[in-house]
Amino acid sequence: MGVDRRTVDKYLNGFEPTKKRNRQSIIDKYYPIIEKLLSDSSEQKFYYKRILWQYLKDKHGLMCAYSTFRAYILKHDEFNRYFMKGYQQMSPKGTPRFETKAGHQAQFDWKEGINFKTKDNQIVSLNIGVLLLPYSRFVIMQVTMNKSSDVLFNLLTQAFELMGGVPNELVTDNMKTVMDQPRTERTNGQINRRFKQFADDFNFKVKPCIAGRPRTKGKVESIMKILDEIHAYQG
């Protein structure tokens, strides 16, 4: 029969194999919460699994490693589909990576027009100014209610004071407070007069990105993705 004699003897003597138990996950009790948070009716948005995991830890006492939580989400198609939507728009491949020397460059950008719902159901529109030093990855962020020239000048001035110096060049996009005419592949654009004076006063060069190519300031763009976590705390 191809069966070991000792195995046959065990079964003849009444041996019964241990039944496999359907082990429950420690995350199972959070299933209804996750289901509600990821529903179409939820005001909160979770762009990454890690943000949802951190939110559940902060607000609902979830106690598990991120790897365990990620595996749980992947096993539940109804949850995994929610996050798969974010992978449909992949960034183009082949973008060269540039490294800069210490103190040479800073990159600035706005995370703008964030409509945030407070606990008392008030909607406020927020902007977050982000200044990044690519060499050290040192980041300064400031929340503002508008993006006027005065706000931008004040933000950059405070950032330079905090850093203890001024970079040789500042990389930005073609925001109106910086550029009167955008830089393109064919033209250098025209720097806003007030911003040009501000740059001259602090002795740094303005380096606008080519319009339509924000990956020129790729490192600060990566920081912007992290700021999407704010949508997890709507309301």
Order of alpha helices (4+ residues) and beta strands (2+ residues): alpha-alpha-alpha-alpha-alpha-beta-beta-beta-alpha-beta-beta-beta-alpha-beta-alpha
